[in-house]
Amino acid sequence: MITAIAGLVFGLVGAVLGVINLWRALDRDRIKLLVVPRPWADSTGQSGLCLDVINRGEYAVTISAVGILLRGDEKLEWQFVPIDEKRRCPYRLEPHDAVTFRAKPGAEQDKKLVECGRCAFARTACGHTAIGSSGYLRSVLRRK
């Protein structure tokens, strides 16, 4: 009887550990991008909206577009450029690395962006789209 109970307990523990291992393997293979909208300012007194894109995954990804999705047609978007003017999209983002994209100074005053903006996005070359928002972005887009 003790052997049967021990076999049952160890069998259940093995099954639970197997499911946890499967979940971690599947989770490790996912694309994990974090999109964080925030303000930026430089030493010349210019300021505006920027988006930090952070690759929290285990694999490098290629960022093909970053910006603000607009309401209405799903294809409408407001795209940003990397903060380093020499680099453009597509941009290779290594694992656990980040890149900052920014809008031109005063872009957050544009009527179309303010009235039609929905959320920030980052799209990879393989078609995966990550979205993000923040209190600052909601205040720029006049959404409470």
C-alpha positions in Angstrom: 0.0 0.0 0.0 2.8 2.4 0.9 4.5 1.7 -2.5 1.3 2.5 -4.4 0.8 5.8 -2.5 4.5 6.8 -3.1 4.2 5.9 -6.8 1.0 8.0 -7.0 2.6 11.0 -5.3 5.8 10.9 -7.3 3.8 10.4 -10.5 1.7 13.5 -9.8 4.8 15.6 -8.9 6.4 14.4 -12.2 3.3 15.4 -14.2 3.2 18.8 -12.6 6.9 19.4 -13.2 6.4 18.3 -16.8 3.6 20.8 -17.4 5.7 23.6 -15.8 8.6 22.7 -18.0 6.4 22.8 -21.1 5.0 26.2 -20.2 8.4 27.7 -19.6 9.7 26.4 -22.9 6.7 27.8 -24.8 7.0 31.1 -22.9 10.8 31.4 -23.7 10.1 31.2 -27.4 7.6 34.1 -27.5 8.4 37.6 -28.8 8.3 39.8 -25.7 8.3 43.5 -26.6 7.5 46.3 -24.1 6.4 49.7 -25.5 6.7 52.6 -23.1 5.6 56.1 -24.2 7.2 58.9 -22.3 8.3 62.6 -22.8 11.7 63.6 -24.0 13.7 66.8 -23.7 17.1 67.9 -24.9 19.7 70.6 -23.9 18.4 73.0 -26.6 15.0 73.2 -24.9 13.1 71.1 -27.4 10.8 68.4 -26.1 8.2 65.9 -27.3 6.9 62.4 -27.2 9.2 59.3 -27.5 8.7 55.6 -27.3 11.0 53.1 -25.6 10.9 49.6 -27.2 12.4 47.0 -24.9 13.1 43.4 -26.0 12.4 41.3 -22.9 12.6 38.0 -24.9 15.5 35.6 -25.5 15.9 36.2 -29.2 16.8 39.2 -31.3 14.0 40.8 -33.2 13.9 43.2 -36.1 11.7 46.3 -35.5 10.1 47.4 -38.8 7.9 50.2 -37.5 7.2 52.1 -34.3 4.6 54.8 -33.7 1.0 55.6 -32.7 -2.0 53.7 -34.0 -4.8 55.9 -35.2 -8.5 55.2 -34.8 -10.5 54.4 -37.9 -8.8 52.4 -40.6 -6.6 49.7 -39.0 -3.7 50.7 -41.4 -3.4 54.3 -40.3 -0.5 55.0 -38.1 1.9 57.8 -37.0 5.5 56.5 -37.3 8.5 57.6 -35.3 12.3 57.4 -36.1 15.1 56.1 -33.9 16.6 58.7 -31.6 20.0 58.1 -33.4 19.3 59.9 -36.7 21.9 57.7 -38.5 19.8 54.6 -38.0 16.4 53.9 -39.5 13.9 51.0 -39.5 14.3 48.1 -39.8 16.2 48.1 -36.5 17.7 44.9 -35.0 17.0 44.8 -31.3 19.1 42.2 -29.4 17.7 40.2 -26.4 17.3 42.3 -23.3 18.1 45.5 -25.2 16.2 48.7 -25.7 15.9 51.5 -28.3 14.2 54.9 -28.1 12.2 56.3 -31.0 11.0 59.9 -30.9 8.6 62.1 -32.7 9.7 65.5 -34.0 9.5 68.4 -31.6 5.9 69.6 -31.3 4.4 66.5 -33.0 2.1 65.9 -30.0 0.3 69.1 -31.0 -0.7 67.8 -34.4 -4.5 67.7 -34.6 -4.8 64.3 -36.3 -2.5 62.7 -33.7 -4.3 64.2 -30.7 -7.8 63.5 -31.9 -7.3 60.1 -33.6 -4.4 58.5 -31.6 -5.2 55.2 -30.0 -2.0 53.7 -28.5 1.7 53.2 -29.1 2.9 50.2 -31.1 6.0 48.4 -32.2 5.8 46.0 -35.2 8.4 43.4 -35.9 9.5 42.2 -39.4 7.6 38.9 -38.8 4.4 40.8 -38.3 4.1 40.7 -34.5 2.7 44.0 -33.1 3.2 45.0 -29.4 1.1 47.9 -28.0 1.6 50.1 -25.0 0.3 53.1 -23.3 1.0 55.4 -20.3 -0.5 58.2 -18.4 1.6 60.7 -20.4 0.4 59.3 -23.7 -3.2 59.4 -22.6 -2.8 63.0 -21.6 -1.3 63.8 -25.0 -4.1 62.1 -26.8 -6.7 63.8 -24.6 -8.0 60.6 -23.3 -8.7 60.4 -19.6 
